[in-house]
Amino acid sequence: MSTPFRSGFVALIGRPNVGKSTLMNHLIGQKIAIMSDKPQTTRNRIHGVLTQDEGQVIFLDTPGIHKPHSKLGDFLVKTAQNTLSEVDLILFLVDAAEGIGPGDRYIIHHLKQVKTPVFLVVNKIDLVHPDQLLPLIDQYRQLISFQEIVPISALKGNNAVTLLNLIFKQLPEGPKYYPPEQVTDHPEQFIVAEMIREKVLQLTREEIPHSVAVVIDEMKLRPDKELIDIRATIFTERASQKGVLIGKQGQLLKQIGTRARRECERLLGYRVYLDLWVKVKKDWRNQVQLLRQFGYDERE
């Protein structure tokens, strides 16, 4: 008798910067979601697809739940919260090195409102002594019951196979929602824009990273099929931020473009000509029309 094929949707939820994108990228085996050491890196629900012989998992990497300070922040939190009741399983990621905090309690409050099964995934175990784990897990157990509790290191891959096996056991029997070779349902332009934004996050500091949106204006393969031309605009909120992003004699923008181009070439399998521009849209994070123009639409 053959083993039934299982499939379903799994949300990764947790405070900002607990390693949700790192875990999803590791499980899928390639980079789908951008990564940075800065909070609120993920702004949309990133769908990553993993297909194996036993089943298919569609991961939803949600924005970190946090106290919002702008309309963009409101959008991020609503996106994460709305996901909870739409999936078959929730992975609640927590940071073993930081311990339980108000942000975790806030998320647990929302988890109690849904009937979806929840796994507690204790990430970054490589940063703590094993003796610290059991008391931390007990603290979480006292607040809410979990279907499973799995300590992992998303960065190093510790216990990732165990977690994946438990996910497949939890999912219902179901169809292949996507072809086996497909790893995301987002269009290439979305991924390219995210890769450019990642380089901005990695190379800037203070208020600039969260003031940035990236829009792909044009992306086309040349007739000789040797090169893809990509023209993109990096939007920021103030003229001073634009100056910082461009840098002295354009050096920072050039560095952003060089790093992003390499990532795009790995993704697309073609040589890439990347043309970056920086423009100012004052206070765009609080303007609903601009948020929608930049791809952040709470009506999704």
Beta strands, then each sheet from edge to edge (+ up, - down):
strand 1: 6-14
strand 2: 46-52
strand 3: 55-61
strand 4: 89-95
strand 5: 118-123
strand 6: 148-151
strand 7: 213-221
strand 8: 227-236
strand 9: 271-280
sheet 1: 2+ 3- 1- 4- 5- 6-
sheet 2: 7+ 8- 9-
end
